[in-house]
Amino acid sequence: MSHSIETRCIHGDVHKFREDSRAISFPIYQTASFSHIEPGHNGSGFDYTRESNPTRSRVEETVASLEGAADAIAFSSGMAAISACFELFRPGDHIICSEDLYGGTVRLFHNISEKNGLVIQFVDTTDLDTVRAALRPSTRAIYVETPSNPMMNVTDLAGCAALAKEAGALLIADNTFLSPYFQNPIALGADIVLHSGSKFLGGHNDTISGFLCAADQDLADRVRLISKTIGNTLSPFDSWLVLRGMKTLAVRMERQQQTALTLARWLSEQSWVKKVYHIGLPDHPGYAINARQSRGWGSTFSFTVDSRETALKILEGVSLITFAESLGGTESLITYPLVQTHPDVPAQVREHLGITDTLLRLSVGLEHEDDLIADLKTAAEG
Ligand SMILES: *Cc1c(COP(=O)(O)O)cnc(C)c1O
């Protein structure tokens, strides 16, 4: 049995991979190419950095270890990983996906996947009967985010895995919001797990990266062929930044989660707050399912305020919390999903989902909770 997840965040699977120089910090192999010993024999296992590089291999092995995956592939962004994933499908393939998804993923579906002939159907994946009813003979995948962005809806991963298996389809889960520290979809039956490494894995709001983790090696090999062909792999330096960021994943996740819960509880009591969408609060409809399938609720949540004016006042009034998109880093960020992350989602869909002009999303970082509360209070009431 391998080490605990806290240890693997730092060492990966130590028995699998060690650096010859014995450097404590894994080196950045800043090279485009690798020398060959003789025709057909490259000596190191590496040829050319587009397809593979030791620093990237090291970060891939660490992420694979954290997700319990057979293999993981590192991409230049989360969107690069997601778009490579959709190269697995052919024209006419039917994909069922959560209706509440990261805005960039919706943009990919509408602007690229559909043009390539994929049939994407958005359904409420929090209801397994709805997912079952959507299955067709041509269904090749069920694509979910749990919790979802920005409404924090929870989908039953094991339930979706069973439906996918029955239908001969893949279950693909974007696990960015909880990170492998809190949730491992492969253990619940998922075939592919996706990450924006720009969020919790990197963790410092300084690197863009993405990962595709595959439950079996065949699937991983198919994706590796795609990634080396398209060339959207992660650079050695960015691979190193994510490796370094992941060393503190466990402690960051624990502290950020605790602070986020404190803020969510505090916000619930403020007169200018209408509703708080936080999966660690027992009144959240997904609380029980999330508690069963994960080990936490992360540090991102959304809330609605009493008016558009209050929303704008907060966005313009915060000084410690930054008005910016993204999440999962050391700095707390506040986002206006309507205009920042979800402008490409059709207006009536946004309305249906609850992405309105009074909805704010907060990603809680590592600042002290008292300072964050004071900042929100001054912005909203001052
Ligand atoms: C940020 C994000 C992405 C896209 O990742 P990038 O690294 O920004 O390309 C995908 N899914 C979710 C849930 C995200 O939060």
The ligand as a Tripos MOL2 file, in Angstrom:
@<TRIPOS>MOLECULE
LIG
   15    15     1     0     0
SMALL
NO_CHARGES

@<TRIPOS>ATOM
      1 C1        -10.5290   26.8960  -14.3560 C.3       1 LIG1
      2 C2        -11.3380   25.7000  -14.6560 C.ar      1 LIG1
      3 C3        -11.1800   25.0190  -15.8750 C.ar      1 LIG1
      4 C4        -10.2410   25.4980  -16.9630 C.3       1 LIG1
      5 O1         -8.9150   25.4560  -16.5660 O.3       1 LIG1
      6 P1         -7.7690   26.4620  -17.1250 P.3       1 LIG1
      7 O2         -6.5600   25.9870  -16.4130 O.co2     1 LIG1
      8 O3         -8.1940   27.8450  -16.7500 O.co2     1 LIG1
      9 O4         -7.7250   26.2740  -18.5880 O.co2     1 LIG1
     10 C5        -11.9260   23.8780  -16.0720 C.ar      1 LIG1
     11 N1        -12.8030   23.4270  -15.1480 N.ar      1 LIG1
     12 C6        -12.9840   24.0730  -13.9890 C.ar      1 LIG1
     13 C7        -13.9630   23.5300  -13.0120 C.3       1 LIG1
     14 C8        -12.2610   25.2230  -13.6950 C.ar      1 LIG1
     15 O5        -12.4670   25.8610  -12.5470 O.3       1 LIG1
@<TRIPOS>BOND
     1     1     2 1
     2     2     3 ar
     3     2    14 ar
     4     3     4 1
     5     3    10 ar
     6     4     5 1
     7     5     6 1
     8     6     7 2
     9     6     8 1
    10     6     9 1
    11    10    11 ar
    12    11    12 ar
    13    12    13 1
    14    12    14 ar
    15    14    15 1
@<TRIPOS>SUBSTRUCTURE
     1 LIG1         1 GROUP 0 **** ****
